[in-house]
Amino acid sequence: MSRSRQPPLVTGISPNEGIPWTKVTIRGENLGTGPTDLIGLTICGHNCLLTAEWMSASKIVCRVGQAKNDKGDIIVTTKSGGKGTSTVSFKLLKPEKIGILDQSAVWVDEINYYDMRTDRNKGIPPLSLRPANPLGIEIEKSKFPQKNLEMLFPGMSADFTSENFSAAWYLIENHSTTSFEQLKMAVTHLKRQANKKSEGSLAYVKGGLSTFFEAQDALSAIHQKLEADGTEKVEGSMTQKLENVLNRASNTADTLFQEVLGRKDKADSTRNALNVLQRFKFLFNLPLNIERNIQKGDYDVVINDYEKAKSLFGKTEVQVFKKYYAEVETRIEALRGLLLDKLLETPSTLHDQKRYIRYLSDLHAPGDPAWQCIGAQHSWILQRMHSCKEACVQDLKGPPGLHSPMLDLDSDAHPSVLAHLSQTASLNRGSSFQSGRDDTWRYKTPHQVAFVEKLTKLVLSQLPNFWKLWISYVNGSLFSEKMIQEVMHCLVKLVRGALLPLSIPEGVVRQYGGWEVKSELSGQWLTHVIQTMRLTYESLTALEIPNDMLQTIQDLILDLRVRCVMVTLQSTAEEIKRLAEKEDWIVDNEGLTSLPCQFEQCIVHSLQSLKGVLDCKPGEANVFQQPKTQEEVCQLSISIMQIFIYCLEQLSTKPDADVDIAHLSVDISSPDLFGSIHEDFSLTSEQQLLIVLSNCCYLERHTFLNIAEHFEKHNFQGIEKITQVSMASLKELDQRLFESYIELKADPIVGSLEPGIYAGYFDWKDCLPPTGVRNYLKEALVNIIAVHAEVFTVSKELVPRVLSKVVEAVSEELSRLMQCVSSFSKNGALQARLEICALRDTVAAYLTPESRSSFKQALEALPQLSSGADKKLLEELLNAFKSGMHLQLTCFPAAASTVMKT
C-alpha cells in the first residue's frame, strides 16, 4: 500500500522520565492527520494507544503504561505515514509502593499493593510504612560478623527507625562495597524524599493536578450536553439516572470501605498518638528521668532538662502537657527542698556550698539561698564556739584525773608555738629556779590554754570558708559586717572569759565565763596564748578581712600582753622572795655570795621571757602606751627591788648558820686571815651582817645599774624612778646595817678605854715616868685589828669604811676622856701624849677629818712638852712600841711611814 505522507518522527517528549501512568506530551513531525489516522503508539515497548489523545500533527498526549524495559524509544504509527522513528528516548522509573489507605491521583495497580504487603517482613515498620531502602540504591550485604559490629558500636543499632541508630553501622552492613558516586546519588535521593515529606498535601495536589483538570473537563462537557438536551431536571432523564447511579455507587463504596475507613481512622489515631509520644517523649519521660538523675547526683542534667521543658511547655494549654509539666514541677520542688537541706547542712565545704547555691539559683528557688547558707554557717560557728567552751569547762569540773589534759602535739594547729614554749618554759635561773617537778610538766596544758588552742583552731578551720562564701556573695559591694563582727566578738569574749574574766561585763560572765580555776595562768602559758592569738590574727588577716573587723582581736592581744607582763613580774617577785632560802653564805674573793647574781639572773630571764610579748608585731600597739600600765609596771618593778632589799635585811638578822670553812674562798696572796679563827668555823651574826653589807655595796655599784639597763633595753617606762627609789631603799638598808655593825664592834672597844686607863687606880696627877704604852691601848688596838681581820676576810673594800668609823668612835672617846682630866702631872702628860700619838700613828691610814679633829682636841687638852729630853723620850718610846707590835700592826700598812706630830 502506498503512503502519501512521510513516516512519523518523534523529536521530543516531556517529561523524559517518570513512573508508570505518568502523563507525557509527545512532539514531532507527521504524527498523523487526525485521531483516526493514529493507529499505534508505544513507549518503551508498551502500547499506549488506549490513553493517547491526538492534538495535532506535531503533538500527542498520552499516559505511560507498564513496560518491561526501563528505557526505550517512542514509536508512532499512522495510516498515512506508517511506522515512525524517534530521536529521543523515555526513562521509565520504578513506581513507589502505595498503601491501601494512601492518597493517589491515578488508579493504582493492585499488584503494587500486594507487593507491599509481601514486603512487610523486610524490616518496614507498619506504622511508618517507610521503604526498606531509604538511600534508594542497591543494597549489598557485607560479610562483616555481626558480633564484631556489636562490639564496635556498643549500645547502637543499624535499624534506621531506632533511637540508637548508627549510620556508620548501617553503611558497613548494607553498603560496604558501594562506590562514592552511588553514595552521592543516595544523598540526593534522601534530600528529595525530605522535600516531598515537607510539602505534604500540597505536593500531592501538584502531582495530580492534571487529573483534576481532566475530571473537571469531563464533568463540564457532560453538564453542557445535558443543558443542550434540556433533560437535566426531567424525571427519568439520563441526568436523574446518572445521579441515582452515582449515589448508589457512593453508598456502595461507603458500605464497602466503612470497615476499612474505620480501621484507618483508628490507625490514624493510634499513629498520631504514637507520633505524639515519640515526638514529645522528652516531656513524658522527664519525671522518671528527674528521679533517676537525682539519685545519681546529676543535678546539672536535671536543671538542663527542666529549663528545656520550661521553655517548651511552661505556657502550654494542652491538658496532657500541662498535667505532665505539673508533675515535673512537683519533682523540681522536691529537688529544691533537697538541695536547700544539703546547703544548710553543716559542716560543708566551700565547693559544695557554692555548687548547691548555683543549683538553687538555676532552679529559681524562692528567697536567697546564699544568704540562708551564710546565716546557717554563722549560727553553726557560734554554736561550735560555745560548745567548745562548755566542753572544756565540763572537763575542768570532771574527775581529778581530767584536770591535766594532754595536748595532742601532732594535731596541734600551731606546733611551732608549742615547740617554742617547750624550749623556754624551763628557764635556767641558777639554783633559785631548780624544781623537783619531772620533765612531763611542760606538756600538761592548763584547761584555759587548751581551750584557746581548740577555739582558735575551730575558728581558723571554719572562718576562711565562711569569709570566702561571704565575699562571693557580696562580690565587692557594700555589705553589713554584723555576722563577721559577731564571730570576732564571740571569739574574743570566750577567750576573755577564760583568761581575763574581769574584763567582760557581769551580765555575760555566765555565758562566756564559768571557769572555776584555783590559780591564774603563769606568764609562760600566757605567752603561749598570745602567740596563738597572734597566729590567729595573721591567718585572718591573710583572708583580707578588713582591719576594723579584727580590731577586737588586737585589743585582746594587747590586754593579754599587759596581763602577761603583770603576771610575769608578780611571779618574779615570788621567786625573789624565795631567794633568801637559797643563800649559802659562800663568799668569793670579792666578798660576794651568789645572791646578787641570782637576783640579776632572775630579772634578766623574766625580761627575756617577755621579749616576744613586748615586741610589737605589725598593727600592734606598745604595751606601755597607757599611763596606767606604765604606772603599774613601774610599781611592780620597784616592788621587786624592794622585796629583794627586804630579803637582804632578813638575812642580816638570820640566826647563826654553820658553814664549813672549806667552802670559803681565800685570797692566797694575802696573809693568813684566819689565824685568829678557830678551825671549827661558824658564821656569827656580825659576819652575816658583813656579808650582807658587801652584797649591798655590789648591788649599788653594779647589779641595780645593770638591771636598769635591761629595763631600758626592753622599753620599760619610768626607769629613772625605779632606779631612784630602789637605790634610796638600798642605801637606807646599807646605812642601817652599817651602823648596826659599827655599834656591835666599836662600842666594846670604846667601853674598854676608860676602865683600862684607870686600871690599878691610875692617876694622871701622880704617876711614874712613862716606860711604854700601857696594856689597855694595846688591847684596844688588838680589838681593832680583830675587826680589820673580820672585815678583810669578807670584803677588802669594806675595811676602810668600817675601820674609819671605829677609829672615829675610839678617838672621840679618847678625846672626851682627856678633856675630862682636871690636871696632868709632867709624867702624866707625857704618858697621855705617848698613848694618843701611838694610837693616832697606828691607825693613820683610816683617819677621817672627824677622827683627826678628835685626836687634835685630845692633844690640846694636854700640857705642852717643855724640854727636848721629853720629846726624845717620847720618840724613843713610840719607836719601841711600833717595834714591839710590828707583827700585829702589819694590817695597818701606813702606820710605819707616818710622821709623828706632837
Salt bridges, closest charged atoms under 4 A:
GLU96 OE2 - LYS196 NZ 3.32
ASP119 OD2 - LYS97 NZ 1.75
ASP119 OD1 - LYS122 NZ 2.79
GLU163 OE2 - LYS281 NZ 1.91
GLU214 OE2 - LYS23 NZ 2.56
GLU214 OE1 - ARG63 NH2 3.61
GLU227 OE2 - HIS223 NE2 2.72
GLU259 OE2 - ARG263 NH1 2.88
ASP268 OD2 - LYS264 NZ 2.91
ASP268 OD1 - ARG271 NH2 2.11
GLU291 OE2 - ARG331 NH1 3.35
ASP300 OD1 - ARG358 NH1 3.33
GLU307 OE2 - HIS364 NE2 3.37
GLU327 OE2 - ARG331 NH2 2.83
GLU333 OE1 - ARG336 NH1 2.64
ASP352 OD1 - ARG355 NH2 3.24
GLU390 OE2 - LYS389 NZ 2.86
ASP395 OD2 - HIS447 NE2 3.40
GLU453 OE2 - HIS528 NE2 2.61
GLU486 OE1 - HIS378 NE2 3.17
GLU520 OE2 - ARG563 NE 2.72
ASP559 OD2 - ARG496 NH2 2.70
GLU574 OE2 - LYS577 NZ 3.49
GLU575 OE2 - ARG578 NH2 2.94
ASP615 OD2 - LYS611 NZ 3.13
GLU620 OE1 - ARG534 NH2 2.91
GLU620 OE1 - ARG561 NH1 3.45
GLU631 OE2 - LYS721 NZ 3.47
GLU649 OE2 - ARG736 NH1 3.06
ASP667 OD2 - LYS796 NZ 2.59
ASP680 OD2 - HIS678 ND1 3.84
GLU700 OE2 - LYS731 NZ 3.97
ASP734 OD2 - ARG801 NH2 2.62
GLU754 OE1 - ARG816 NH2 3.63
GLU790 OE1 - LYS745 NZ 3.03
GLU797 OE1 - ARG701 NH2 2.57
GLU808 OE1 - LYS805 NZ 3.70
GLU813 OE2 - ARG816 NH2 2.41
GLU835 OE2 - ARG774 NE 2.63
ASP841 OD1 - ARG840 NE 3.39
ASP841 OD2 - LYS882 NZ 3.99
ASP870 OD2 - LYS826 NZ 3.79
